Amino acid sequence: MSKRGFIRLWFVLLLQLSVSLSIYSLDISQLHFDVLDIKNGLSQNSVSYIFQDSKGFIWFCTNEGLNRYDGYNFLKLEKQINNKNSLISNFTTCITESSPGIFWIGTEKGLSIYFYESKKYLNIENPGQIKKLTVEDSVTVWVQTLYSLYKMRLIKGENEKENYSVRIEPMKSEHGPYC
């Protein structure tokens, strides 16, 4: 290619690039952010995890409970003293949804499984803080603590009046932790 052809090619590429950038540029003044904090109903300004569920609600994990946001208002879920049908701890660390309406909530004291439609909880104590939850299927979730990994499977009772139970399978390591 001649020097003149090379210059023409670069000129065409630069022209195309400048036109593309001007077409796809974003006017930053069009961006709008809303601040969600305790003034709007969030239980605490320090949020450790954010999750969007299958219905579009946004869930916020805080040190003072779990907050569900519908786009307008917050619903606060928290531990109620002497009530087993509440969160196991207010210090929530993570949340996931294994199937619509079944939420797995990691806390500093263990796991709370929340059945949204019936407003019931199934709590599993664990001496270690839950760091991460990963869904395998509609009834199985992997639970990670600082030093352990568990596979937890939700088991439905034999008749409709019976509650759920959980089968816990600890994952054993013969060689110690790997990082």
C-alpha positions in Angstrom: 0.0 0.0 0.0 1.3 3.4 -0.9 1.9 6.1 1.6 -1.1 8.1 0.2 -3.4 5.1 0.5 -2.2 4.4 4.1 -3.0 8.1 5.0 -6.5 7.8 3.4 -7.2 4.6 5.3 -6.2 6.2 8.6 -8.3 9.3 7.8 -11.4 7.1 7.1 -10.9 5.1 10.3 -10.5 8.2 12.4 -13.6 9.8 10.8 -15.6 6.7 11.4 -14.5 6.5 15.0 -15.3 10.1 15.7 -18.8 9.7 14.1 -19.4 6.5 16.2 -18.4 8.2 19.4 -20.7 11.2 18.8 -23.6 8.9 18.0 -23.2 6.7 21.0 -22.0 9.4 23.5 -24.1 9.8 26.6 -25.0 13.2 28.0 -24.0 12.8 31.6 -26.6 15.3 32.6 -29.3 12.8 31.7 -28.2 10.4 34.4 -30.1 10.5 37.7 -29.3 8.6 40.9 -31.5 8.2 43.9 -30.0 7.8 47.3 -31.5 5.1 49.5 -30.6 5.4 53.2 -32.1 5.5 56.7 -34.0 8.6 55.8 -36.0 6.5 53.2 -36.5 3.6 55.6 -33.4 1.5 55.2 -32.5 0.0 58.6 -28.8 0.9 58.3 -26.7 2.9 55.8 -24.0 0.1 55.8 -25.1 -2.5 53.3 -23.1 -5.8 53.0 -25.1 -7.4 50.1 -27.7 -6.4 47.5 -29.9 -9.0 45.7 -32.8 -8.7 43.1 -35.4 -11.5 43.4 -37.5 -13.2 40.8 -40.3 -10.6 41.3 -38.0 -7.6 40.9 -37.8 -6.6 44.6 -34.4 -5.5 45.8 -33.1 -7.0 49.1 -30.4 -5.3 51.2 -28.4 -7.1 53.9 -27.3 -4.9 56.8 -26.1 -5.4 60.4 -29.6 -4.4 61.6 -31.7 -6.8 59.6 -32.8 -7.5 56.0 -34.6 -4.9 54.0 -36.9 -5.5 50.9 -37.4 -2.5 48.6 -40.3 -2.4 46.2 -39.1 0.8 44.4 -41.1 3.0 46.9 -40.9 1.6 50.4 -38.8 -0.7 52.6 -40.1 -3.8 54.4 -37.7 -4.7 57.3 -37.3 -8.3 58.4 -35.4 -8.7 61.7 -34.8 -11.0 64.6 -37.5 -10.9 67.2 -36.4 -12.0 70.7 -38.1 -15.2 71.9 -39.7 -15.7 68.4 -38.3 -18.6 66.5 -40.3 -17.5 63.4 -37.9 -14.6 62.7 -34.4 -14.2 61.4 -31.7 -16.1 63.3 -29.7 -12.9 63.6 -30.0 -9.2 62.5 -26.4 -9.2 61.2 -27.3 -10.4 57.6 -24.4 -11.1 55.2 -25.9 -12.5 52.0 -29.2 -13.7 50.4 -30.3 -15.8 47.4 -33.5 -17.3 46.1 -33.6 -21.0 45.2 -37.1 -20.9 43.7 -39.7 -18.1 43.7 -40.5 -17.1 47.3 -37.9 -19.3 49.0 -35.0 -17.1 50.3 -31.8 -18.4 51.9 -30.4 -15.7 54.2 -26.8 -15.9 55.5 -26.1 -14.3 58.9 -23.4 -14.1 61.5 -25.0 -16.9 63.5 -26.2 -19.3 60.7 -28.8 -19.6 58.0 -32.4 -18.5 57.9 -34.6 -19.9 55.1 -37.6 -17.6 54.6 -40.8 -18.8 52.9 -42.3 -15.6 51.7 -45.9 -16.7 51.0 -46.4 -18.3 54.4 -44.1 -15.8 56.3 -42.3 -18.7 58.0 -38.6 -19.2 58.8 -36.5 -22.3 59.1 -33.3 -21.4 61.1 -30.1 -23.4 61.1 -27.4 -22.4 63.6 -23.8 -22.4 62.6 -20.8 -21.3 64.7 -19.3 -19.5 61.7 -20.5 -16.4 59.8 -22.0 -17.3 56.4 -20.0 -15.6 53.6 -21.7 -16.8 50.4 -24.7 -18.7 49.1 -24.8 -20.3 45.7 -28.0 -21.9 44.2 -27.5 -25.4 42.6 -31.2 -26.0 41.9 -34.7 -25.2 43.3 -34.0 -27.0 46.6 -30.2 -27.1 46.9 -27.9 -24.3 48.0 -24.1 -24.3 48.6 -23.2 -22.5 51.8 -19.8 -21.1 52.4 -18.4 -20.0 55.8 -14.9 -18.8 56.5 -13.5 -22.3 56.9 -16.3 -24.7 55.7 -18.4 -25.5 52.7 -21.8 -27.2 53.0 -24.4 -28.5 50.5 -27.9 -27.9 51.9 -31.0 -29.5 50.5 -34.5 -28.5 51.4 -36.7 -31.6 52.2 -40.5 -31.1 52.2 -42.6 -32.9 54.8 -44.6 -36.0 53.9 -48.0 -34.3 54.1 -48.9 -30.7 53.4 -49.1 -29.6 57.0 -45.6 -30.8 57.8 -42.9 -28.2 57.5 -39.6 -28.4 55.6 -36.4 -29.8 57.0 -32.8 -29.4 55.7 -30.3 -32.1 54.9 -26.8 -30.8 55.4 -23.8 -32.3 53.7 -20.4 -30.9 54.9 -17.7 -31.0 52.2 -14.6 -32.6 53.7 -11.1 -31.8 52.6 -8.3 -34.3 53.2 -5.6 -31.8 52.4 -6.7 -28.7 54.2 -7.9 -25.4 52.7 -6.7 -24.2 49.4 -6.5 -20.5 48.5 
